[in-house]
Amino acid sequence: MRIQIVDDNETNLMLFEQIALRVADDVTVECFADPVKALENARQSLPDLVLVDYMMPVMDGHEFLSHIRKLPGGRDVPILMITAAGERSVRQRALELGATDFLTKPVDPTEVRVRLVNLLALRRSHLRLHDRNRWLAEEVRKATQAIGDREVELVVRLSKAAEFRDPETGGHIQRMAHYSALIARDMGLAPDLVDLILRAAPMHDVGKLGIPDGILLKPGRLDESEFDIMKRHAEIGHAILAGSASQLISLGAEIALTHHEKIDGSGYPNRLKGEQIPLPGRIVAVADVFDALTSERPYKTAWTVERARAFLVEGRGSHFDPACVDAFIAAWDEVMTIKGRFVDDFPTIEENVDQVLA
């Protein structure tokens, strides 16, 4: 524990120093005849207790006290002020400025020591409380993180349940989720929202859980009536996810409902147009279509990345939000890295959880 003593009288400094050194074994004492130097020392390293005289040249005790209290953490440092017996107004002002205790001249050495002991005990209690609060805050953070991790794991498992019913490649949800985050990042969205989109995007096709196998697994092209049923997966996904208190699940519901809408209003299920489509839905539309085009399916071969890129550019302003397409194209090298990172296989659910969170 560090005690700072500030008094322009050298005799007083030596007296107070000897008293302070007997307060506790772990005490170090720093003496200053110049309050300006003492304040500079406190700015560099805040003491645990201050004993300061009121009457000093250049800067009196009130001004020194005021400066200490303005330092980061300075309001929690006990300050013992030495005043003359008749200076009642001085003590009142010191109280207003945050003085913790007083001693009047002439001082009694025993009383000085007892006051210092009590004030150091106050400081120790405050530090213990501060450490406990910091520990509690860290425990809350860990608990919140654990809840978030479990939430994300459930989201991934739900997304995989839908994917296992759909003839899509095993890496699809990983790639399109990371493409989506890449677009969001390059559009200048806040890092927290970028991360949320990364975690919510895999839920885009969860509504396929409600599509009959005869349609979902049909190896050929769907006829018009079959396609009308397939389009219901957007509303089914929204119905599964909507109404949650979780920000992540709520965003997943929004994405599930809107990622097949088109900028020109020709999409489904609600024929939303332009900015009527929530931005996360517009972002995922680009990521999902690009990955679907460049992935092999039982009913089609994979497009080349160049052909899929040209399709996005061609659909810029009609099918896709131009800003989303531009952000995707601008990060082309990273797009290729993501495409090569998540291969087209069918890993275990545990492996998918790890990959999506990577």
C-alpha positions as CSV (number, residue, x, y, z in Angstrom):
1,M,0.0,0.0,0.0
2,R,1.4,3.4,-1.0
3,I,0.9,6.5,1.2
4,Q,1.6,9.9,-0.2
5,I,2.5,12.7,2.2
6,V,2.3,16.3,1.0
7,D,3.6,19.1,3.2
8,D,5.9,22.0,2.5
9,N,7.3,21.8,6.0
10,E,10.3,19.3,6.1
11,T,9.9,18.7,9.8
12,N,6.3,17.7,9.4
13,L,7.2,15.5,6.4
14,M,9.8,13.5,8.5
15,L,7.3,13.2,11.4
16,F,4.5,11.9,9.3
17,E,6.7,9.6,7.4
18,Q,7.9,7.9,10.6
19,I,4.3,7.5,11.8
20,A,3.1,6.1,8.4
21,L,5.9,3.5,8.2
22,R,4.6,2.0,11.5
23,V,1.0,1.7,10.2
24,A,1.5,-1.7,8.4
25,D,4.3,-3.9,7.1
26,D,3.3,-3.6,3.5
27,V,3.3,0.2,3.5
28,T,5.6,2.4,1.3
29,V,5.7,6.1,1.9
30,E,6.4,8.9,-0.6
31,C,7.0,12.4,0.7
32,F,6.6,15.6,-1.3
33,A,7.3,19.2,-0.2
34,D,6.0,20.4,-3.5
35,P,2.3,19.7,-4.2
36,V,2.8,20.1,-7.9
37,K,5.4,17.3,-8.0
38,A,3.1,15.2,-5.7
39,L,0.2,15.6,-8.2
40,E,2.4,14.6,-11.1
41,N,3.5,11.5,-9.2
42,A,-0.2,10.7,-8.5
43,R,-1.0,11.0,-12.2
44,Q,1.6,8.5,-13.0
45,S,0.6,6.1,-10.2
46,L,-2.3,6.7,-8.0
47,P,-1.5,6.3,-4.2
48,D,-3.7,4.3,-1.9
49,L,-3.9,7.0,0.7
50,V,-3.0,10.7,0.8
51,L,-2.1,12.9,3.8
52,V,-2.0,16.6,2.7
53,D,-1.5,19.9,4.5
54,Y,-4.0,22.7,3.7
55,M,-1.6,25.7,3.9
56,M,1.0,25.3,1.2
57,P,2.5,27.7,-1.4
58,V,1.7,27.5,-5.1
59,M,-1.2,25.0,-4.6
60,D,-3.1,24.8,-1.3
61,G,-4.7,21.6,0.0
62,H,-8.1,22.4,-1.5
63,E,-6.7,22.7,-5.0
64,F,-4.6,19.6,-4.6
65,L,-7.6,17.7,-3.3
66,S,-9.7,18.8,-6.3
67,H,-7.0,17.7,-8.8
68,I,-6.7,14.2,-7.1
69,R,-10.4,13.6,-7.2
70,K,-10.4,14.3,-11.0
71,L,-7.8,11.6,-11.7
72,P,-9.1,8.2,-13.0
73,G,-9.9,6.2,-9.8
74,G,-9.1,9.3,-7.7
75,R,-12.5,9.6,-6.1
76,D,-11.9,6.3,-4.3
77,V,-8.6,7.3,-2.6
78,P,-8.9,8.2,1.1
79,I,-7.5,11.7,1.7
80,L,-6.6,12.9,5.2
81,M,-6.2,16.8,5.4
82,I,-4.3,18.7,8.0
83,T,-5.9,22.0,9.0
84,A,-5.5,24.6,11.7
85,A,-7.9,24.3,14.7
86,G,-9.9,27.4,13.9
87,E,-10.3,26.9,10.1
88,R,-13.9,25.7,10.1
89,S,-14.7,27.1,6.7
90,V,-11.5,25.4,5.3
91,R,-12.8,22.0,6.6
92,Q,-16.3,22.6,5.2
93,R,-14.8,23.4,1.8
94,A,-12.6,20.3,2.0
95,L,-15.6,18.2,2.6
96,E,-17.3,19.6,-0.4
97,L,-14.3,18.7,-2.5
98,G,-14.2,15.1,-1.1
99,A,-11.9,15.0,1.9
100,T,-12.2,11.7,3.8
101,D,-11.0,12.8,7.2
102,F,-9.2,15.7,9.1
103,L,-6.6,16.3,11.7
104,T,-6.1,19.6,13.4
105,K,-2.8,21.2,14.4
106,P,-1.0,20.6,16.6
107,V,-1.3,16.9,15.7
108,D,-1.0,14.0,18.1
109,P,1.2,11.2,16.7
110,T,-1.0,8.4,18.1
111,E,-4.1,9.9,16.6
112,V,-2.3,10.3,13.2
113,R,-1.4,6.6,13.2
114,V,-4.9,5.5,14.2
115,R,-6.4,7.6,11.5
116,L,-4.0,6.2,8.9
117,V,-4.8,2.7,10.0
118,N,-8.5,3.2,9.6
119,L,-8.2,4.9,6.2
120,L,-5.9,2.1,4.9
121,A,-8.5,-0.4,6.1
122,L,-11.1,1.5,4.2
123,R,-8.9,1.4,1.1
124,R,-8.3,-2.3,1.4
125,S,-12.0,-2.9,1.7
126,H,-12.7,-0.9,-1.4
127,L,-10.0,-2.7,-3.4
128,R,-11.4,-6.1,-2.3
129,L,-14.9,-5.0,-3.4
130,H,-13.5,-3.7,-6.7
131,D,-11.8,-7.1,-7.3
132,R,-14.9,-9.0,-6.4
133,N,-17.0,-6.8,-8.8
134,R,-14.5,-7.4,-11.5
135,W,-14.6,-11.2,-10.8
136,L,-18.4,-11.1,-10.8
137,A,-18.4,-9.2,-14.1
138,E,-16.0,-11.8,-15.6
139,E,-18.2,-14.7,-14.4
140,V,-21.3,-13.0,-15.9
141,R,-19.4,-12.6,-19.2
142,K,-18.4,-16.3,-19.1
143,A,-22.0,-17.4,-18.4
144,T,-23.3,-15.2,-21.2
145,Q,-20.7,-16.5,-23.6
146,A,-21.7,-20.1,-22.6
147,I,-25.4,-19.3,-23.3
148,G,-24.5,-17.7,-26.6
149,D,-22.3,-20.7,-27.6
150,R,-25.1,-23.2,-26.8
151,E,-27.6,-21.0,-28.8
152,V,-25.3,-21.0,-31.8
153,E,-24.8,-24.8,-31.5
154,L,-28.5,-25.3,-31.5
155,V,-28.8,-23.0,-34.6
156,V,-26.2,-25.0,-36.5
157,R,-27.7,-28.3,-35.6
158,L,-31.2,-27.1,-36.7
159,S,-29.6,-25.8,-39.9
160,K,-27.9,-29.1,-40.5
161,A,-31.2,-31.0,-39.9
162,A,-32.7,-29.0,-42.8
163,E,-29.6,-29.5,-45.0
164,F,-29.6,-33.3,-44.5
165,R,-33.0,-33.3,-46.1
166,D,-31.9,-31.2,-49.0
167,P,-29.6,-32.5,-51.8
168,E,-27.1,-29.6,-51.2
169,T,-23.4,-30.0,-50.6
170,G,-22.1,-30.4,-47.1
171,G,-20.1,-27.1,-47.2
172,H,-23.0,-25.0,-48.3
173,I,-24.1,-23.4,-45.0
174,Q,-20.5,-22.7,-44.1
175,R,-19.6,-21.0,-47.4
176,M,-22.8,-19.0,-47.7
177,A,-22.6,-17.9,-44.1
178,H,-19.0,-16.7,-44.5
179,Y,-19.8,-15.1,-47.8
180,S,-22.6,-13.2,-46.1
181,A,-20.3,-12.0,-43.3
182,L,-17.8,-10.9,-45.9
183,I,-20.4,-8.8,-47.7
184,A,-21.7,-7.3,-44.4
185,R,-18.2,-6.4,-43.4
186,D,-17.3,-4.7,-46.7
187,M,-20.6,-2.8,-46.6
188,G,-19.4,-1.2,-43.4
189,L,-21.7,-2.9,-40.9
190,A,-20.8,-2.9,-37.3
191,P,-18.6,-5.9,-36.3
192,D,-21.3,-7.2,-33.9
193,L,-23.8,-7.2,-36.7
194,V,-21.4,-8.9,-39.1
195,D,-20.9,-11.6,-36.5
196,L,-24.6,-12.0,-36.0
197,I,-25.2,-12.4,-39.7
198,L,-22.5,-15.0,-39.9
199,R,-24.3,-17.0,-37.2
200,A,-27.8,-16.4,-38.4
201,A,-27.3,-17.0,-42.1
202,P,-27.2,-20.9,-41.8
203,M,-30.8,-20.8,-40.8
204,H,-31.9,-19.4,-44.2
205,D,-33.4,-22.7,-45.4
206,V,-34.6,-24.2,-42.2
207,G,-38.1,-24.1,-43.6
208,K,-37.2,-27.0,-45.9
209,L,-37.9,-29.2,-43.0
210,G,-41.6,-28.7,-43.9
211,I,-41.3,-29.5,-47.6
212,P,-42.4,-33.0,-48.7
213,D,-39.5,-35.3,-49.7
214,G,-41.1,-36.0,-53.1
215,I,-40.5,-32.3,-54.0
216,L,-37.4,-31.6,-51.9
217,L,-35.5,-34.6,-53.2
218,K,-36.8,-34.6,-56.8
219,P,-33.8,-35.1,-59.1
220,G,-35.3,-33.2,-62.0
221,R,-36.7,-29.7,-62.5
222,L,-39.8,-28.9,-60.4
223,D,-43.0,-28.1,-62.3
224,E,-44.9,-24.9,-61.5
225,S,-47.2,-26.5,-58.8
226,E,-44.2,-28.2,-57.2
227,F,-42.2,-25.0,-57.2
228,D,-45.1,-23.2,-55.5
229,I,-44.9,-25.7,-52.7
230,M,-41.1,-25.4,-52.5
231,K,-41.4,-21.6,-52.2
232,R,-43.3,-22.1,-49.0
233,H,-40.0,-23.0,-47.2
234,A,-39.4,-19.3,-46.7
235,E,-42.6,-18.8,-44.7
236,I,-42.2,-22.1,-42.9
237,G,-38.7,-21.2,-41.8
238,H,-40.0,-17.8,-40.5
239,A,-42.8,-19.6,-38.7
240,I,-40.3,-21.9,-37.0
241,L,-38.0,-19.1,-35.9
242,A,-40.3,-16.1,-35.4
243,G,-41.2,-14.8,-31.9
244,S,-37.9,-15.6,-30.2
245,A,-36.5,-13.3,-27.6
246,S,-33.0,-14.2,-29.0
247,Q,-31.6,-11.6,-31.3
248,L,-29.8,-14.4,-33.2
249,I,-33.0,-16.4,-33.8
250,S,-35.0,-13.3,-34.7
251,L,-32.5,-12.4,-37.3
252,G,-32.6,-16.0,-38.6
253,A,-36.3,-15.7,-38.9
254,E,-36.0,-12.5,-40.9
255,I,-33.3,-14.0,-43.2
256,A,-35.4,-17.2,-43.7
257,L,-38.4,-15.1,-44.9
258,T,-36.6,-12.6,-47.1
259,H,-33.6,-14.2,-48.7
260,H,-35.6,-15.1,-51.9
261,E,-37.0,-11.6,-52.4
262,K,-35.7,-9.7,-55.4
263,I,-34.9,-6.0,-55.7
264,D,-37.3,-5.6,-58.6
265,G,-40.2,-7.1,-56.6
266,S,-40.4,-10.4,-58.5
267,G,-39.2,-12.6,-55.6
268,Y,-41.1,-14.5,-53.0
269,P,-42.9,-15.0,-50.7
270,N,-44.1,-11.3,-50.4
271,R,-42.8,-9.7,-53.5
272,L,-40.9,-7.1,-51.5
273,K,-39.0,-4.5,-53.5
274,G,-35.8,-2.5,-53.0
275,E,-35.2,-1.5,-49.4
276,Q,-38.5,-3.1,-48.3
277,I,-36.3,-6.2,-48.2
278,P,-34.2,-6.1,-44.9
279,L,-30.5,-5.7,-45.5
280,P,-29.6,-9.1,-44.1
281,G,-32.0,-10.7,-46.5
282,R,-30.4,-8.8,-49.4
283,I,-26.9,-9.9,-48.3
284,V,-27.8,-13.6,-47.9
285,A,-29.5,-13.6,-51.3
286,V,-26.2,-12.8,-53.0
287,A,-24.2,-15.3,-50.9
288,D,-26.8,-18.1,-51.2
289,V,-27.3,-17.8,-55.0
290,F,-23.6,-17.7,-55.7
291,D,-22.9,-20.8,-53.7
292,A,-25.9,-22.6,-55.1
293,L,-24.7,-21.9,-58.7
294,T,-21.1,-23.0,-58.0
295,S,-22.1,-26.2,-56.2
296,E,-23.0,-29.5,-57.9
297,R,-26.4,-30.9,-57.3
298,P,-28.0,-34.3,-58.3
299,Y,-30.0,-32.4,-60.9
300,K,-27.2,-30.0,-62.2
301,T,-23.5,-29.5,-62.6
302,A,-21.7,-26.7,-60.9
303,W,-21.2,-23.4,-62.7
304,T,-17.7,-22.0,-63.0
305,V,-17.1,-19.1,-60.6
306,E,-16.6,-16.8,-63.5
307,R,-20.1,-17.6,-64.9
308,A,-21.7,-17.3,-61.4
309,R,-19.9,-13.9,-60.9
310,A,-21.3,-12.8,-64.3
311,F,-24.8,-13.8,-63.2
312,L,-24.5,-11.7,-60.1
313,V,-23.4,-8.7,-62.1
314,E,-26.1,-9.2,-64.6
315,G,-28.7,-9.4,-61.8
316,R,-27.4,-6.3,-60.1
317,G,-30.3,-3.9,-59.6
318,S,-33.0,-6.4,-60.6
319,H,-32.4,-9.6,-58.7
320,F,-29.7,-8.4,-56.3
321,D,-28.9,-5.3,-54.3
322,P,-26.2,-3.5,-56.2
323,A,-24.3,-2.6,-53.0
324,C,-24.3,-6.2,-51.9
325,V,-23.0,-7.4,-55.3
326,D,-20.3,-4.7,-55.4
327,A,-19.1,-5.7,-51.9
328,F,-19.0,-9.3,-52.8
329,I,-17.0,-8.7,-56.1
330,A,-14.6,-6.3,-54.3
331,A,-13.6,-9.1,-51.9
332,W,-13.1,-11.7,-54.7
333,D,-9.8,-13.0,-53.4
334,E,-11.4,-13.7,-50.0
335,V,-14.5,-15.3,-51.7
336,M,-12.1,-17.8,-53.4
337,T,-10.4,-18.5,-50.1
338,I,-13.7,-19.3,-48.4
339,K,-14.8,-21.5,-51.4
340,G,-11.6,-23.5,-51.0
341,R,-11.8,-23.7,-47.3
342,F,-15.2,-25.4,-47.0
343,V,-15.3,-28.4,-49.3
344,D,-18.2,-30.2,-50.6
345,D,-18.5,-33.2,-48.3
346,F,-20.8,-34.3,-45.5
347,P,-19.0,-33.9,-42.2
348,T,-20.5,-34.8,-38.8
349,I,-22.7,-32.4,-37.0
350,E,-19.9,-31.7,-34.5
351,E,-17.5,-30.9,-37.3
352,N,-20.1,-28.5,-38.9
353,V,-20.5,-26.7,-35.6
354,D,-16.8,-26.2,-35.4
355,Q,-16.5,-25.0,-39.0
356,V,-19.4,-22.5,-38.8
357,L,-17.9,-21.0,-35.6
358,A,-14.4,-20.9,-37.1
